[in-house]
């Protein structure tokens, strides 16, 4: 799999503010980023509560940015715990990258990441998560919607060790539109510095970097997929 590019899509007000989707690929060099993938080996502005039932809008390029603009104002959570087969990783999401923070919190509340995997591992470079080889993930995405996020690369954040960043879509795209369903964690600043300015850093590991290091040592196939699945068992918001 790979991190990638994307077709210019006009995303209303969001495209001027900031900037990834799907398909598995094969081999990639250590200094490249892969695209996002689901692997098979009237506009609503926020969650609407009706009694005990919560309804969610189906997101698209036409309404996603407006939705997250409202969502981030109401939902201010910025710490998330990722429980993996190798242990727990806690991350801090940056308030300055508000659309990307809101997106990650929203997907966490929708339980999107539960049962996904760290599906791409490149030694001393990155581990990438948020996809899986299960059909249920495709169903989750269909319910949530299909949309991309514009990049937000001018907040002063760089791809340092422990940074959380977002891959771009697999469609040729001059604006580096990002796939909202996946993320990668940087292992080495020197090998990742070329990503600065192209991919949005929206958080960092604050606990559990030793777990990230363990995942980065697993054996992989020629497409960087771990020979034994590395599951993300649960992602939850913490204080």
Secondary structure, DSSP 8 states (H G I E B T S, - for coil): --B--------TTHHHH------------TT--B-----------S-EEETTEEE---EETTTHHHHHHHHHHH----EEEEEETTEEEEEEE-SSSHHHHHHHHHHHHTT-STTEEEEEEETTTEEEEEE-S-HHHHHHHHHHEE-EE-----SS----TTEEEE-B-SS--TT--EETT-EEEES-HHHHGGGTTTSEEEEEEEE-HHHHHHHTTS-B-TTS-BSS--EEEEEEE--
